[in-house]
Amino acid sequence: MKRKAEQIGKHRVTNNDIMQGIDELMQGKQADIFYCDPPWGQGHIRYWQTINKRHTGEPTKDIKYEDFINQIFAVASKYAKNIILIEYGIRWRQDIIDMGKKYGLIHIGIADLQYRSGSRFLPLDLHVFAKTKVDIPQIYFDNLKNTSGMATLENAVLPLAVKGGIILDPCCGMGYTAKAGVKAGMTFYGNELNGKRLQKTIDFLKSKK
């Protein structure tokens, strides 16, 4: 059973499937920063199988990679005022750029990140898109180079933050985007399908009320 939107002070979260949209979460509002680190894979994405089935017993489902990425950009295009930041695997770099173009977005650049896989750190892209041209200096990308985890979020969000504005993450996981947003003085709006993960975000936001 998915929970309805939960208001936590000025912040707001939902426990829903992004493929069904996030209208209930946003209530017609738009975000000053859209940040998303969605699941990635080839062919079909089992994005609500990995942890949900093990923890909740919910049935597994697959979604076509193309359909999932299309939905990520549809949500971004609808709910971002301008800045859209998307983490994704480097093998899909051109797909992400092309999908942004499909939605009329300007591809500002790519920051070279890392993610941990066992004992190794592997390359990862952070794509910076905008609806209208923005001047993001090279030092922004330099400061992100080879970062991972919370360091990535802080270096990505803080320089672009709009104090009192909204930061949206429609696949918000365990709350990294929420933490960076709160640190930047922003209001966090987040959606996450996995209720166990979302609870960590909720616990963090309640601790900052």
Backbone bond lengths (Angstrom), bond angles and torsions (degrees), N, CA, C in turn:
res aa  C-N    CA-C-N  psi(-1)  N-CA   C-N-CA  omega(-1)  CA-C   N-CA-C  phi
1 M - - - 1.463 - - 1.533 109.18 -
2 K 1.314 117.16 122.56 1.453 121.60 178.66 1.524 110.22 -82.12
3 R 1.317 115.93 142.03 1.451 120.85 -179.76 1.516 110.53 -84.26
4 K 1.301 116.48 151.71 1.458 120.92 173.52 1.518 108.83 -75.17
5 A 1.327 115.59 171.23 1.458 120.40 -179.32 1.524 110.48 -56.88
6 E 1.315 115.14 139.48 1.461 121.24 179.78 1.522 108.83 -118.21
7 Q 1.318 115.66 124.60 1.453 121.72 177.30 1.520 108.56 -90.59
8 I 1.324 116.57 126.80 1.458 121.99 -179.89 1.517 107.01 -124.69
9 G 1.326 116.04 91.75 1.459 118.80 -171.37 1.518 108.73 62.66
10 K 1.318 117.07 -126.61 1.470 120.66 177.79 1.525 111.96 -85.75
11 H 1.325 117.27 -9.80 1.459 121.82 -177.12 1.530 110.22 -88.83
12 R 1.357 115.31 163.47 1.467 119.24 -175.21 1.528 109.25 -149.49
13 V 1.337 117.22 135.34 1.464 121.46 179.32 1.522 110.57 -136.63
14 T 1.348 114.96 155.41 1.463 121.38 172.03 1.516 109.27 -134.72
15 N 1.339 114.75 153.65 1.461 123.48 178.52 1.532 107.08 -112.72
16 N 1.329 115.99 76.76 1.454 120.92 -172.86 1.525 111.50 -137.74
17 D 1.321 115.20 172.30 1.455 124.05 178.64 1.525 108.76 -89.08
18 I 1.325 117.93 120.86 1.462 120.96 -178.41 1.524 112.13 -59.80
19 M 1.336 117.60 -25.29 1.462 119.71 178.87 1.524 111.86 -66.39
20 Q 1.318 116.98 -15.90 1.461 121.62 176.90 1.525 111.79 -97.84
21 G 1.333 115.69 4.66 1.461 119.90 177.65 1.519 112.86 87.56
22 I 1.336 115.26 170.89 1.465 120.32 -178.08 1.530 111.34 -129.14
23 D 1.332 115.62 31.19 1.469 119.84 -179.12 1.521 111.84 -58.66
24 E 1.331 115.67 -40.85 1.474 119.31 -178.77 1.522 110.73 -63.18
25 L 1.310 116.50 -37.01 1.460 120.42 178.89 1.521 111.43 -66.43
26 M 1.324 117.05 -48.42 1.464 121.06 -169.11 1.524 114.04 -84.17
27 Q 1.318 118.09 -29.41 1.469 121.53 179.59 1.527 112.22 50.54
28 G 1.326 115.63 43.12 1.458 120.58 176.52 1.517 115.75 83.16
29 K 1.331 117.35 -3.30 1.466 120.04 -179.41 1.522 110.59 -83.93
30 Q 1.333 115.24 161.75 1.459 121.20 174.90 1.524 109.50 -121.45
31 A 1.328 114.28 156.22 1.460 120.71 -175.37 1.523 110.96 -101.65
32 D 1.326 115.59 141.66 1.465 121.14 175.29 1.521 110.80 -71.43
33 I 1.337 116.84 -32.99 1.461 122.16 174.81 1.521 108.19 -133.41
34 F 1.329 115.61 130.17 1.462 122.41 171.71 1.524 106.48 -106.64
35 Y 1.329 117.02 122.22 1.466 121.19 179.19 1.521 108.28 -128.71
36 C 1.330 116.55 128.87 1.457 118.77 -179.10 1.525 110.93 -145.47
37 D 1.318 115.54 132.04 1.463 123.67 173.15 1.517 106.99 -118.25
38 P 1.349 117.26 73.35 1.467 119.88 -173.37 1.518 111.94 -76.04
39 P 1.329 117.31 159.14 1.459 120.08 174.03 1.520 110.47 -59.07
40 W 1.326 116.31 149.11 1.459 118.92 177.48 1.505 110.64 -135.88
41 G 1.328 115.32 154.93 1.449 121.49 -177.30 1.510 110.03 -177.81
42 Q 1.306 116.11 179.45 1.458 121.72 -176.53 1.522 109.87 -108.46
43 G 1.331 116.89 138.42 1.453 121.17 175.64 1.516 112.08 76.63
44 H 1.332 116.90 -82.90 1.457 122.26 178.20 1.527 109.09 -122.44
45 I 1.310 115.28 142.70 1.468 121.23 179.06 1.519 108.65 -107.71
46 R 1.318 116.64 124.76 1.463 121.22 178.09 1.519 108.39 -98.23
47 Y 1.315 115.09 59.98 1.445 118.78 -167.49 1.519 113.61 -76.07
48 W 1.309 119.37 -12.66 1.453 117.71 172.42 1.519 111.10 -118.51
49 Q 1.324 115.21 26.98 1.464 119.66 174.57 1.526 111.21 -104.58
50 T 1.323 117.28 -40.83 1.450 122.01 -165.63 1.520 113.87 -49.56
51 I 1.327 116.12 -50.83 1.464 118.39 -177.32 1.528 111.11 -114.27
52 N 1.325 117.29 -35.45 1.458 119.44 -175.00 1.531 112.94 -57.33
53 K 1.328 117.14 -45.44 1.466 118.71 -176.95 1.519 110.88 -63.31
54 R 1.321 115.40 -41.96 1.459 119.32 -178.43 1.523 111.57 -65.04
55 H 1.319 116.62 -35.62 1.458 120.20 -173.98 1.528 113.78 -95.11
56 T 1.329 116.86 -27.81 1.461 119.05 -171.62 1.512 113.78 -119.73
57 G 1.330 117.70 -15.88 1.451 119.96 -177.15 1.510 113.70 78.74
58 E 1.340 118.41 6.35 1.466 120.35 178.89 1.527 110.16 -66.76
59 P 1.330 117.40 148.60 1.466 119.84 -179.48 1.524 111.27 -65.86
60 T 1.347 114.96 149.38 1.459 119.37 177.97 1.519 110.12 -80.17
61 K 1.315 115.14 150.80 1.455 122.03 176.71 1.522 107.62 -143.15
62 D 1.303 115.08 151.77 1.455 120.76 173.92 1.524 108.66 -115.10
63 I 1.312 115.75 154.83 1.465 120.87 174.59 1.515 107.44 -135.22
64 K 1.297 117.59 140.68 1.453 120.42 177.86 1.526 109.28 -62.52
65 Y 1.312 115.07 134.94 1.468 121.63 179.67 1.525 111.44 -50.93
66 E 1.335 116.78 -46.45 1.465 120.33 -177.36 1.522 111.41 -63.15
67 D 1.334 116.48 -39.97 1.469 119.95 179.97 1.527 110.89 -66.28
68 F 1.328 115.67 -40.06 1.454 119.95 -178.38 1.528 111.29 -65.80
69 I 1.335 116.59 -47.92 1.465 119.94 -179.69 1.515 111.23 -64.41
70 N 1.328 115.96 -38.27 1.463 119.44 176.41 1.529 110.70 -58.48
71 Q 1.340 116.56 -41.81 1.463 120.09 -179.61 1.528 111.82 -67.73
72 I 1.334 117.22 -38.18 1.464 120.11 176.74 1.523 110.02 -57.02
73 F 1.317 116.66 -46.63 1.463 120.27 -178.35 1.529 112.05 -72.78
74 A 1.325 117.39 -32.03 1.461 119.79 175.69 1.529 110.64 -62.36
75 V 1.335 115.98 -43.93 1.465 120.97 178.21 1.526 110.37 -65.81
76 A 1.330 116.52 -44.00 1.468 120.42 179.55 1.516 111.12 -60.51
77 S 1.324 116.30 -46.54 1.457 120.91 -177.95 1.526 111.86 -63.49
78 K 1.323 115.96 -35.85 1.466 119.90 -177.88 1.523 112.40 -76.01
79 Y 1.327 117.06 -37.02 1.461 119.40 -167.99 1.525 115.74 -111.82
80 A 1.318 118.13 -3.05 1.469 119.75 176.34 1.519 109.76 -95.37
81 K 1.321 116.06 134.35 1.462 119.31 173.63 1.517 110.75 -66.75
82 N 1.344 116.60 -44.33 1.457 119.88 -178.61 1.529 112.56 -154.68
83 I 1.336 117.84 -59.18 1.466 121.64 -170.90 1.530 111.91 -82.18
84 I 1.334 115.90 128.46 1.463 122.98 -179.87 1.521 108.00 -130.37
85 L 1.329 116.44 121.18 1.461 122.64 -179.26 1.527 108.56 -117.97
86 I 1.334 116.88 124.26 1.455 120.77 -176.67 1.522 110.26 -131.90
87 E 1.338 116.07 120.57 1.466 121.64 173.42 1.523 108.39 -85.82
88 Y 1.340 115.82 135.37 1.456 118.38 176.65 1.522 110.07 -159.65
89 G 1.322 116.93 158.17 1.448 122.39 -178.92 1.522 112.67 -62.66
90 I 1.322 116.45 145.82 1.468 119.66 -172.42 1.532 112.50 -67.60
91 R 1.319 118.96 -24.86 1.470 119.52 -178.78 1.516 111.86 -68.64
92 W 1.326 117.31 -16.96 1.455 121.72 178.36 1.534 112.11 -104.22
93 R 1.322 116.71 17.70 1.468 121.41 -174.11 1.529 112.20 -53.39
94 Q 1.319 116.56 -51.97 1.466 118.65 -176.34 1.526 111.70 -67.62
95 D 1.333 117.06 -34.27 1.468 120.08 176.78 1.527 111.07 -60.16
96 I 1.325 116.12 -42.97 1.462 120.43 -179.23 1.531 110.23 -66.18
97 I 1.324 116.80 -43.72 1.463 120.63 178.01 1.527 110.06 -60.65
98 D 1.329 116.87 -45.57 1.465 120.87 -178.24 1.523 111.69 -65.07
99 M 1.336 117.43 -38.00 1.457 120.09 179.56 1.526 110.59 -67.16
100 G 1.333 116.41 -37.57 1.457 118.93 175.39 1.520 111.64 -60.87
101 K 1.315 116.19 -41.99 1.466 120.35 178.44 1.527 111.04 -63.34
102 K 1.325 115.79 -38.29 1.465 119.93 178.23 1.529 110.92 -55.94
103 Y 1.329 116.26 -35.67 1.467 120.53 -179.18 1.525 112.83 -94.67
104 G 1.320 116.30 13.71 1.456 120.36 174.74 1.512 114.86 74.80
105 L 1.334 117.37 20.89 1.458 121.25 -178.21 1.528 110.73 -89.41
106 I 1.304 116.06 152.33 1.465 122.61 175.14 1.518 108.27 -93.81
107 H 1.328 116.21 125.95 1.462 120.19 177.78 1.522 108.20 -86.33
108 I 1.331 116.26 107.44 1.468 121.60 -174.76 1.524 111.32 -78.21
109 G 1.337 117.12 -39.12 1.459 119.87 -178.85 1.514 111.75 168.54
110 I 1.337 115.07 179.18 1.459 122.17 -179.20 1.519 109.29 -128.27
111 A 1.322 116.35 130.79 1.460 121.84 172.46 1.524 108.44 -97.69
112 D 1.326 116.14 136.58 1.465 121.74 -178.56 1.527 110.13 -88.87
113 L 1.339 115.57 106.56 1.462 121.82 -178.45 1.517 110.55 -103.26
114 Q 1.339 114.93 -176.36 1.456 122.45 172.97 1.526 109.13 -135.10
115 Y 1.329 115.57 153.97 1.462 119.60 169.57 1.524 108.70 -135.42
116 R 1.297 115.03 151.97 1.467 120.00 -177.00 1.525 110.22 -86.45
117 S 1.320 115.30 128.82 1.460 121.91 173.06 1.526 106.95 -127.77
118 G 1.323 116.48 98.77 1.453 120.68 -173.23 1.516 109.90 65.84
119 S 1.308 116.61 -121.38 1.470 120.47 179.96 1.530 112.22 -96.14
120 R 1.341 116.71 2.11 1.466 120.40 -176.05 1.516 111.23 -107.63
121 F 1.328 115.24 154.68 1.454 121.54 169.18 1.516 108.11 -109.16
122 L 1.344 116.02 127.00 1.452 122.42 -176.19 1.526 110.29 -116.64
123 P 1.334 118.16 156.32 1.472 120.70 -175.99 1.523 113.09 -71.17
124 L 1.310 114.90 150.01 1.458 123.58 -177.50 1.525 108.43 -149.36
125 D 1.331 116.51 145.07 1.470 121.00 178.99 1.520 111.73 -97.51
126 L 1.328 116.08 143.17 1.466 121.60 162.54 1.523 106.68 -117.75
127 H 1.321 115.94 109.30 1.460 121.81 179.64 1.529 109.65 -86.30
128 V 1.308 115.82 133.54 1.459 121.76 176.16 1.525 107.70 -110.23
129 F 1.323 115.76 115.81 1.463 122.76 176.77 1.521 109.21 -115.77
130 A 1.326 114.99 161.36 1.463 120.67 173.28 1.520 108.91 -149.62
131 K 1.320 115.99 153.59 1.463 120.58 176.15 1.520 111.09 -78.98
132 T 1.320 115.77 -34.63 1.462 121.28 175.44 1.523 107.91 -127.49
133 K 1.293 117.23 151.98 1.460 122.63 -173.78 1.525 111.10 -57.44
134 V 1.321 115.78 131.15 1.462 121.81 175.56 1.520 108.68 -129.44
135 D 1.303 115.60 151.20 1.459 121.26 179.64 1.523 108.86 -97.64
136 I 1.314 116.44 103.14 1.461 121.69 176.97 1.521 107.33 -109.51
137 P 1.325 118.29 114.25 1.467 121.03 -173.87 1.522 112.40 -66.48
138 Q 1.320 116.17 158.26 1.455 122.50 -179.07 1.523 111.86 -60.20
139 I 1.319 117.61 -29.71 1.467 120.06 -178.72 1.530 110.87 -62.73
140 Y 1.320 117.25 -28.12 1.465 120.77 176.24 1.528 109.74 -59.13
141 F 1.329 116.50 -47.40 1.465 121.63 -179.89 1.526 111.12 -71.32
142 D 1.330 116.34 -35.71 1.470 120.31 178.62 1.525 111.12 -62.91
143 N 1.332 116.53 -40.63 1.468 120.39 -178.21 1.531 112.56 -70.75
144 L 1.327 116.37 -20.13 1.460 120.71 178.30 1.520 112.94 -87.93
145 K 1.300 117.58 -17.16 1.461 121.79 -171.85 1.529 111.66 -57.30
146 N 1.321 115.21 126.91 1.469 124.21 176.34 1.525 114.07 65.74
147 T 1.330 117.72 15.35 1.460 119.54 174.80 1.530 109.76 -81.23
148 S 1.325 115.16 165.89 1.462 120.68 175.70 1.522 108.62 -151.80
149 G 1.331 115.96 163.47 1.453 121.29 175.12 1.514 114.23 56.54
150 M 1.327 115.49 -135.04 1.456 121.25 -175.42 1.522 112.40 -64.15
151 A 1.326 117.36 -32.04 1.471 120.42 178.61 1.522 110.60 -62.23
152 T 1.327 116.90 -37.49 1.464 120.22 176.59 1.518 110.87 -62.76
153 L 1.316 116.09 -49.24 1.471 119.55 -177.52 1.514 111.66 -59.09
154 E 1.316 116.91 -45.75 1.463 119.80 -177.59 1.522 111.51 -65.36
155 N 1.336 117.05 -43.26 1.459 119.84 -179.36 1.525 112.15 -70.93
156 A 1.327 116.77 -26.32 1.457 120.35 178.69 1.520 112.50 -81.28
157 V 1.320 116.85 -39.95 1.471 121.36 -170.79 1.524 112.99 -88.86
158 L 1.319 117.00 -47.02 1.465 119.01 -171.16 1.530 114.10 -57.18
159 P 1.339 120.55 -42.25 1.470 119.26 -179.69 1.529 113.81 -67.59
160 L 1.334 116.82 -20.88 1.464 120.97 -177.47 1.526 112.54 -104.75
161 A 1.310 117.02 0.46 1.461 121.82 -171.38 1.524 112.49 -62.95
162 V 1.328 113.86 144.39 1.460 122.61 172.24 1.518 106.12 -114.18
163 K 1.315 117.14 105.39 1.468 120.16 -175.11 1.528 109.72 -59.02
164 G 1.323 115.65 126.74 1.457 120.95 -177.60 1.512 113.57 85.82
165 G 1.346 116.91 -6.67 1.450 121.18 179.11 1.520 111.62 -83.38
166 I 1.326 115.92 -176.37 1.467 122.15 -177.76 1.519 110.32 -106.29
167 I 1.331 116.14 135.31 1.455 122.02 168.45 1.517 107.43 -114.63
168 L 1.330 116.61 129.48 1.458 122.81 -174.44 1.519 110.38 -116.10
169 D 1.338 115.93 133.37 1.459 122.05 171.74 1.528 107.91 -133.34
170 P 1.347 118.40 108.08 1.465 120.86 -175.80 1.529 114.14 -80.90
171 C 1.339 117.38 -4.05 1.479 122.88 174.12 1.524 106.21 -133.87
172 C 1.331 116.33 66.13 1.464 120.40 -160.34 1.518 115.45 -82.25
173 G 1.339 118.13 -5.87 1.454 119.94 174.11 1.514 114.08 54.00
174 M 1.322 115.73 -130.91 1.462 121.26 -172.92 1.525 113.66 -96.52
175 G 1.336 117.74 6.81 1.457 118.11 167.39 1.504 118.48 110.89
176 Y 1.321 119.83 13.66 1.465 120.15 178.80 1.532 111.07 -60.54
177 T 1.336 116.03 -45.09 1.470 119.05 179.82 1.521 110.54 -64.36
178 A 1.313 116.63 -39.00 1.468 120.26 177.86 1.525 110.51 -60.58
179 K 1.322 116.96 -43.45 1.465 120.67 -179.03 1.520 111.26 -64.66
180 A 1.335 116.80 -42.92 1.462 119.53 178.95 1.520 110.75 -66.49
181 G 1.319 116.66 -39.90 1.452 120.31 179.40 1.517 113.14 -64.29
182 V 1.326 116.25 -45.44 1.469 120.43 178.44 1.527 110.31 -62.54
183 K 1.322 116.88 -42.18 1.467 120.40 178.16 1.522 111.36 -60.26
184 A 1.332 115.98 -32.57 1.465 120.97 -179.41 1.525 112.68 -85.70
185 G 1.335 117.20 0.37 1.460 120.25 179.05 1.508 113.93 79.83
186 M 1.345 116.12 25.80 1.457 120.63 -178.54 1.527 111.47 -106.43
187 T 1.323 115.87 163.33 1.454 122.90 174.53 1.523 108.21 -90.79
188 F 1.321 116.35 132.78 1.456 120.47 -176.06 1.517 111.34 -100.32
189 Y 1.328 115.73 129.93 1.464 123.22 170.16 1.525 106.55 -119.11
190 G 1.342 117.27 124.38 1.447 119.64 -177.07 1.507 113.48 -142.44
191 N 1.323 114.56 147.84 1.461 121.81 174.77 1.524 108.30 -126.04
192 E 1.319 115.86 143.81 1.469 120.28 177.47 1.525 108.76 -152.38
193 L 1.325 116.51 131.24 1.458 121.27 179.39 1.521 112.50 -71.74
194 N 1.316 115.98 -36.94 1.462 120.82 -176.32 1.531 110.42 -82.92
195 G 1.322 115.43 108.97 1.457 119.99 -175.91 1.513 114.25 -62.28
196 K 1.342 117.37 -34.38 1.462 120.80 178.92 1.525 110.61 -63.89
197 R 1.330 115.71 -43.28 1.455 119.34 178.38 1.529 110.99 -67.49
198 L 1.341 115.36 -44.36 1.462 119.05 -178.20 1.515 111.63 -58.74
199 Q 1.325 117.52 -33.94 1.460 119.78 -178.10 1.521 111.45 -60.66
200 K 1.325 117.84 -32.44 1.465 120.20 176.80 1.524 111.00 -65.73
201 T 1.327 116.39 -38.37 1.460 119.93 175.20 1.523 110.71 -64.23
202 I 1.325 115.94 -44.72 1.461 120.68 -179.81 1.537 111.01 -61.70
203 D 1.329 116.50 -44.09 1.466 120.38 179.62 1.525 110.60 -59.97
204 F 1.333 116.24 -41.53 1.461 119.81 178.94 1.523 110.62 -63.90
205 L 1.330 117.19 -48.17 1.469 119.89 -177.51 1.532 111.09 -63.35
206 K 1.321 117.51 -37.09 1.463 119.89 178.80 1.525 110.60 -67.22
207 S 1.304 116.87 -31.13 1.472 119.80 178.59 1.530 112.16 -71.18
208 K 1.344 116.28 -15.16 1.463 120.85 -177.72 1.519 112.95 -108.95
209 K 1.329 116.94 7.49 1.470 120.31 -179.50 1.531 111.30 -63.35
